[in-house]
Amino acid sequence: MTTSRMNPKVDGFLRKAKKWKEEFEKLRNIVLDCDLTEDFKWMHPCYTFENKNIVLIHGFKEYCALLFHKGALLQDPHGILIQQTENVQAARQIRFTNVQEIIEMETILKAYIYEAVEVEKAGLEVNFKKTSEFVIPEEFQNKLDEFPGLKTAFEALTPGRQRAYIFYFSQPKQSKTRESRVDKYIQQILNGKGLDD
């Protein structure tokens, strides 16, 4: 591991880590051994190859993980890559609950990291589903049909903003809750704003 590739922001992240500190440090050493450049993005250690994101280290309540930005394109011969949610299209995680798991998998992890670098070198891209392929919840579709101006405003949003609304409106199990969410954001859509704008 070369210290010249280390980012001081990651040192700060590790100093503050209360949970998963030992696991994060081990993952960091493994990734740096693969000649990636250490960066700090989205409040987490992120590792790049020629400015392309390869892997990110992050922790949750139940596990910590190595997230492969284009994990959907990896072969996964060991069947260890996990899709976080059904809506995640490109990224995949390898999850850990203790440092021993990481130590035992070091060779496998490096193989996956090297494959991820080869995916970048080859210029491979994940084929994302188009917004039109997502199911619009009935409550939102009714409003779009009822108000042509809303439909026009929604279609003028970027595909990412459209998908964010579709996911958000689809989440509740009860129709009443879905309808309430739609009603709350109609004006925001008419203003050309995304869910978080």
C-alpha positions as CSV (number, residue, x, y, z in Angstrom):
1,M,0.0,0.0,0.0
2,T,1.4,3.3,-1.0
3,T,0.7,6.2,1.4
4,S,0.8,8.7,-1.6
5,R,-2.5,7.2,-2.7
6,M,-4.1,7.9,0.7
7,N,-6.6,10.7,1.2
8,P,-6.5,12.7,4.5
9,K,-10.3,12.9,4.5
10,V,-10.5,9.2,4.7
11,D,-8.2,9.3,7.7
12,G,-10.7,11.7,9.3
13,F,-13.6,9.4,8.4
14,L,-11.8,6.4,10.1
15,R,-10.9,8.4,13.2
16,K,-14.6,9.3,13.7
17,A,-15.9,5.7,12.9
18,K,-17.5,4.2,16.0
19,K,-18.8,1.1,14.4
20,W,-16.9,-1.0,11.7
21,K,-13.6,0.9,12.2
22,E,-11.5,-2.3,12.1
23,E,-13.4,-3.6,9.1
24,F,-13.1,-0.2,7.2
25,E,-9.4,-0.1,7.8
26,K,-9.0,-3.7,6.4
27,L,-11.1,-2.9,3.4
28,R,-9.1,0.3,2.8
29,N,-5.8,-1.7,2.8
30,I,-7.2,-4.3,0.4
31,V,-8.5,-1.7,-2.0
32,L,-5.3,0.4,-1.9
33,D,-3.3,-2.8,-2.7
34,C,-5.2,-2.8,-6.0
35,D,-3.6,0.5,-7.1
36,L,-6.8,2.6,-6.9
37,T,-6.8,6.2,-6.0
38,E,-8.4,7.0,-2.7
39,D,-11.0,9.8,-2.7
40,F,-13.8,10.9,-0.4
41,K,-17.2,11.2,-2.0
42,W,-20.8,11.1,-0.6
43,M,-19.3,11.2,2.9
44,H,-17.5,7.9,2.3
45,P,-14.1,6.5,1.2
46,C,-14.4,6.1,-2.6
47,Y,-11.8,4.5,-4.8
48,T,-11.2,5.4,-8.4
49,F,-9.3,4.3,-11.5
50,E,-8.5,7.2,-13.9
51,N,-11.2,9.3,-12.2
52,K,-13.8,6.6,-12.6
53,N,-15.6,5.3,-9.5
54,I,-14.8,1.7,-8.8
55,V,-15.7,0.9,-5.2
56,L,-17.0,2.7,-2.1
57,I,-16.7,1.6,1.6
58,H,-19.7,2.2,3.7
59,G,-21.4,1.0,6.9
60,F,-24.9,0.4,8.1
61,K,-26.4,-0.8,11.3
62,E,-26.3,-4.5,10.5
63,Y,-23.3,-4.7,8.2
64,C,-20.5,-2.8,6.4
65,A,-20.0,-3.2,2.7
66,L,-17.8,-2.7,-0.3
67,L,-20.0,-1.2,-3.0
68,F,-19.1,-1.7,-6.6
69,H,-20.5,1.2,-8.7
70,K,-20.9,-1.1,-11.8
71,G,-21.4,-4.3,-9.9
72,A,-24.2,-5.4,-12.1
73,L,-21.6,-5.9,-14.9
74,L,-19.4,-8.2,-12.8
75,Q,-19.4,-12.0,-13.3
76,D,-19.9,-12.8,-9.5
77,P,-18.6,-16.4,-9.6
78,H,-19.0,-16.6,-5.8
79,G,-22.5,-15.3,-5.7
80,I,-21.6,-12.6,-3.2
81,L,-22.8,-9.4,-4.8
82,I,-26.1,-8.0,-3.4
83,Q,-28.5,-5.6,-5.0
84,Q,-29.4,-3.2,-2.1
85,T,-33.0,-2.7,-3.3
86,E,-35.0,-3.6,-6.4
87,N,-34.6,0.0,-7.7
88,V,-30.8,-0.1,-7.6
89,Q,-29.7,-0.8,-11.2
90,A,-25.9,-0.6,-11.4
91,A,-24.4,-0.9,-7.9
92,R,-23.8,-4.1,-6.0
93,Q,-22.5,-4.7,-2.5
94,I,-20.4,-7.3,-0.8
95,R,-21.5,-7.3,2.9
96,F,-19.6,-8.1,6.0
97,T,-20.4,-8.4,9.7
98,N,-16.9,-8.8,11.1
99,V,-13.3,-8.3,10.1
100,Q,-12.6,-12.0,9.9
101,E,-14.9,-12.4,7.0
102,I,-13.0,-9.7,5.2
103,I,-9.6,-11.3,5.9
104,E,-10.9,-14.7,4.7
105,M,-12.2,-13.1,1.4
106,E,-9.2,-10.9,0.7
107,T,-8.1,-12.8,-2.5
108,I,-11.7,-12.9,-3.8
109,L,-12.3,-9.2,-3.1
110,K,-9.1,-8.3,-5.0
111,A,-10.3,-10.4,-7.9
112,Y,-13.6,-8.6,-8.0
113,I,-11.9,-5.2,-7.7
114,Y,-9.5,-6.0,-10.6
115,E,-12.5,-7.2,-12.7
116,A,-14.3,-3.9,-11.9
117,V,-11.2,-2.0,-13.1
118,E,-11.3,-4.1,-16.4
119,V,-15.0,-3.2,-16.8
120,E,-14.0,0.5,-16.7
121,K,-11.0,0.0,-19.0
122,A,-13.3,-1.7,-21.5
123,G,-15.7,1.3,-21.3
124,L,-18.7,-0.9,-20.4
125,E,-21.9,0.8,-19.2
126,V,-24.9,-0.5,-17.4
127,N,-28.1,-0.4,-19.5
128,F,-30.5,1.5,-17.3
129,K,-34.2,1.0,-17.5
130,K,-35.9,3.9,-19.2
131,T,-38.3,5.9,-17.1
132,S,-41.1,4.7,-19.4
133,E,-40.4,1.1,-18.3
134,F,-41.3,1.9,-14.6
135,V,-44.9,1.4,-13.5
136,I,-46.5,4.7,-12.6
137,P,-48.8,4.2,-9.6
138,E,-52.5,4.4,-10.4
139,E,-53.0,7.4,-8.1
140,F,-50.4,9.4,-9.9
141,Q,-51.5,8.3,-13.4
142,N,-55.1,9.5,-12.5
143,K,-53.7,13.0,-11.7
144,L,-51.7,13.0,-14.9
145,D,-54.8,12.0,-17.0
146,E,-56.9,14.6,-15.1
147,F,-54.5,17.5,-15.5
148,P,-52.7,17.8,-18.9
149,G,-50.5,20.6,-17.5
150,L,-49.2,18.2,-14.8
151,K,-48.4,15.6,-17.4
152,T,-46.5,18.2,-19.5
153,A,-44.6,19.4,-16.4
154,F,-43.8,15.8,-15.4
155,E,-42.5,14.9,-18.8
156,A,-40.3,18.0,-18.9
157,L,-38.5,16.8,-15.8
158,T,-35.2,15.0,-16.1
159,P,-35.5,11.2,-16.2
160,G,-33.8,10.9,-12.8
161,R,-36.4,13.3,-11.3
162,Q,-39.2,11.4,-12.9
163,R,-37.9,8.1,-11.5
164,A,-37.5,9.6,-8.0
165,Y,-41.2,10.7,-8.0
166,I,-42.4,7.3,-9.4
167,F,-40.4,5.5,-6.7
168,Y,-41.6,7.8,-3.9
169,F,-45.2,7.7,-5.0
170,S,-45.1,3.9,-5.3
171,Q,-43.6,3.1,-1.9
172,P,-46.7,3.2,0.4
173,K,-48.9,0.1,0.6
174,Q,-52.1,2.0,1.1
175,S,-53.7,3.9,-1.8
176,K,-54.7,6.8,0.5
177,T,-51.1,7.4,1.5
178,R,-49.9,7.2,-2.2
179,E,-52.6,9.7,-3.1
180,S,-51.6,12.0,-0.3
181,R,-48.0,12.0,-1.5
182,V,-49.0,12.8,-5.0
183,D,-51.2,15.7,-3.9
184,K,-48.4,17.1,-1.7
185,Y,-45.9,17.2,-4.7
186,I,-48.2,18.4,-7.6
187,Q,-47.1,22.0,-7.2
188,Q,-43.5,21.0,-7.0
189,I,-43.8,19.1,-10.3
190,L,-45.6,22.1,-11.9
191,N,-42.7,24.3,-10.8
192,G,-40.3,22.0,-12.6
193,K,-38.7,20.9,-9.4
194,G,-37.5,17.4,-8.4
195,L,-38.4,15.6,-5.2
196,D,-35.4,17.0,-3.3
197,D,-35.1,20.4,-5.0
